[in-house]
Amino acid sequence: MAKELSARRVKYSLLGISMDSEQAQANKLAWDRLGTLLAQLGPPVEQPKKETIYVHTPYYDTMNHFFGEFMRRNKGRNLDSILEKNIFYESGSSRVNFIINIIIK
Protein backbone atom coordinates (compact mmCIF):
# COMPACT_ATOMS: atom_id res chain seq x y z
CA MET A 1 0.00 0.00 0.00
CA ALA A 2 2.91 2.32 0.67
CA LYS A 3 4.09 1.74 -2.89
CA GLU A 4 0.62 2.68 -4.14
CA LEU A 5 0.64 5.94 -2.19
CA SER A 6 4.13 6.89 -3.34
CA ALA A 7 3.23 6.03 -6.94
CA ARG A 8 0.11 8.18 -6.64
CA ARG A 9 2.19 11.09 -5.27
CA VAL A 10 4.58 10.82 -8.21
CA LYS A 11 1.63 10.68 -10.61
CA TYR A 12 0.07 13.78 -9.07
CA SER A 13 3.36 15.67 -9.08
CA LEU A 14 3.94 14.82 -12.75
CA LEU A 15 0.44 16.01 -13.66
CA GLY A 16 0.87 19.20 -11.66
CA ILE A 17 -1.91 18.30 -9.23
CA SER A 18 -1.12 18.99 -5.61
CA MET A 19 -2.55 16.78 -2.90
CA ASP A 20 -3.01 18.68 0.34
CA SER A 21 -2.14 17.06 3.64
CA GLU A 22 -5.82 16.55 4.59
CA GLN A 23 -6.48 14.60 1.40
CA ALA A 24 -3.27 12.62 1.85
CA GLN A 25 -4.25 11.82 5.44
CA ALA A 26 -7.75 10.74 4.31
CA ASN A 27 -6.21 8.48 1.65
CA LYS A 28 -3.82 6.97 4.18
CA LEU A 29 -6.66 6.36 6.62
CA ALA A 30 -8.72 4.64 3.91
CA TRP A 31 -5.79 2.40 2.98
CA ASP A 32 -5.14 1.61 6.64
CA ARG A 33 -8.78 0.61 7.13
CA LEU A 34 -8.66 -1.57 4.03
CA GLY A 35 -5.44 -3.20 5.23
CA THR A 36 -6.97 -3.87 8.66
CA LEU A 37 -10.06 -5.39 7.07
CA LEU A 38 -7.98 -7.66 4.82
CA ALA A 39 -5.86 -8.74 7.80
CA GLN A 40 -9.03 -9.60 9.76
CA LEU A 41 -10.45 -11.59 6.85
CA GLY A 42 -7.27 -13.64 6.61
CA PRO A 43 -5.79 -15.34 3.57
CA PRO A 44 -8.07 -16.17 0.65
CA VAL A 45 -9.71 -19.58 0.48
CA GLU A 46 -7.74 -22.02 -1.65
CA GLN A 47 -9.53 -22.68 -4.91
CA PRO A 48 -9.04 -26.11 -6.48
CA LYS A 49 -6.93 -25.86 -9.60
CA LYS A 50 -8.79 -26.51 -12.81
CA GLU A 51 -7.49 -29.24 -15.03
CA THR A 52 -6.19 -28.17 -18.39
CA ILE A 53 -7.89 -30.03 -21.17
CA TYR A 54 -5.96 -30.42 -24.39
CA VAL A 55 -8.14 -29.65 -27.37
CA HIS A 56 -6.77 -30.99 -30.61
CA THR A 57 -7.18 -28.49 -33.42
CA PRO A 58 -5.77 -28.44 -36.94
CA TYR A 59 -4.31 -24.97 -36.25
CA TYR A 60 -1.69 -26.40 -33.90
CA ASP A 61 -0.88 -29.20 -36.32
CA THR A 62 -0.30 -26.63 -39.06
CA MET A 63 1.86 -24.41 -36.85
CA ASN A 64 3.87 -27.43 -35.72
CA HIS A 65 4.32 -28.43 -39.36
CA PHE A 66 5.57 -24.92 -40.30
CA PHE A 67 7.93 -24.89 -37.32
CA GLY A 68 9.31 -28.31 -38.25
CA GLU A 69 9.76 -27.19 -41.84
CA PHE A 70 11.52 -23.99 -40.71
CA MET A 71 13.88 -25.97 -38.48
CA ARG A 72 14.69 -28.44 -41.28
CA ARG A 73 15.46 -25.62 -43.74
CA ASN A 74 17.77 -23.83 -41.27
CA LYS A 75 19.43 -26.92 -39.80
CA GLY A 76 22.89 -26.34 -41.26
CA ARG A 77 22.80 -22.54 -41.19
CA ASN A 78 25.85 -20.73 -39.80
CA LEU A 79 24.71 -18.46 -36.96
CA ASP A 80 28.12 -17.13 -35.87
CA SER A 81 27.50 -13.64 -37.27
CA ILE A 82 24.28 -13.35 -35.23
CA LEU A 83 25.82 -14.79 -32.06
CA GLU A 84 28.78 -12.36 -32.23
CA LYS A 85 26.40 -9.40 -31.92
CA ASN A 86 25.41 -10.52 -28.38
CA ILE A 87 21.76 -9.58 -28.86
CA PHE A 88 20.37 -12.74 -27.24
CA TYR A 89 20.40 -13.33 -23.50
CA GLU A 90 19.25 -16.52 -21.81
CA SER A 91 18.19 -15.77 -18.25
CA GLY A 92 17.25 -19.16 -16.82
CA SER A 93 13.74 -20.53 -16.52
CA SER A 94 10.31 -19.33 -15.50
CA ARG A 95 8.16 -20.63 -12.66
CA VAL A 96 6.80 -23.34 -14.93
CA ASN A 97 10.29 -24.23 -16.24
CA PHE A 98 10.11 -22.48 -19.61
CA ILE A 99 13.48 -21.22 -20.84
CA ILE A 100 13.56 -17.41 -20.93
CA ASN A 101 15.36 -15.82 -23.88
CA ILE A 102 15.61 -12.06 -24.23
CA ILE A 103 16.43 -10.15 -27.42
CA ILE A 104 18.43 -7.01 -26.67
CA LYS A 105 17.98 -4.29 -29.26
N, C-alpha and C positions, 0 to 999 in steps of 0.2 A: 504494500500500500504506500510505503514511503517513496518507492520508485515512481508510482503513479502520480503522487503529489508533486515530486520534483519535475517529472516530465510535463505535467500540466503547467507548472510555473515557467518552464522554458518555453512552452508553446505560447503562453500568454505574453511573455516578454518579447518573443519574436514577432507576434502580431501587434505589439504596441498596446496591449490591453493590460491595465494594471489591476491587480487583485488586492483590495484593501485588507487590512489585518482582520477585520470582522468577518469578511467572507472567507478568508483563509482559515480562520478559527472554526467557522461553521462547517467548512468542508472537512477539516480534520476531525471534528466531533462526529460528523456523519460516518466517516471511514472508521473511526474508533468503535462506534456503535455496531456497524456492520461486522467488523472484526470480532467483537465480543459475541455477537449473535452466532457467527460461524463457529467460533470456538465452543459455544454452548451446544450447538447442534452436533458437533463431533465430525469425524471423517465420513465421507459419503458411503452409502451402502454399496457393497461389491456387486456389480452386475455380472451375470454369467456371460462369458465370451461366446459370441456367435460363431458357429462353424462356417468356414469359408467353403462354398460349394463351387467346384470347378464347372464352368459351363463351356462346353466345346462349341466353338464357332469357327466357321471357315476363315474369318478375318485373321485369327491367330495363326492358322495354318499357312495362310498366304504370307503373313509377315515373317514367319519362321522360314518359309521357303526363300523369300527375298534376302533375309539375313544370311542364310546358308549359302546362297548364290554369291552374295557380296564377299563372304569370307573365302569362298573357293577362288574367286577371281583375284583377290588380293593376297593369296597365300604366300607367294614368293616375293612380294614387294619389299623393296629396301626402304626402311623407315628411318635410317640414320639421320638424314637431313632434318626430319621433323623432331626427332629426339634431341638433337643438338641445340635446338631453340629453347629447351627447358620450359615449354608452355603447359606441360601436363604435370600434375601433382597428385600422387596417390596418398590419401590421408588415413588409411586404415579401413575400418568397417563400421557400419551403422549398428543400431540396436538390434536389428533383425539380420545381422551378418551379411549385408550387401557391401561390396567393395565401393569405396567412395573415391571417385576420380574428379579432379578439378582442372578446368582449362583456364590458364592464366593468360589474359589478353595483354 
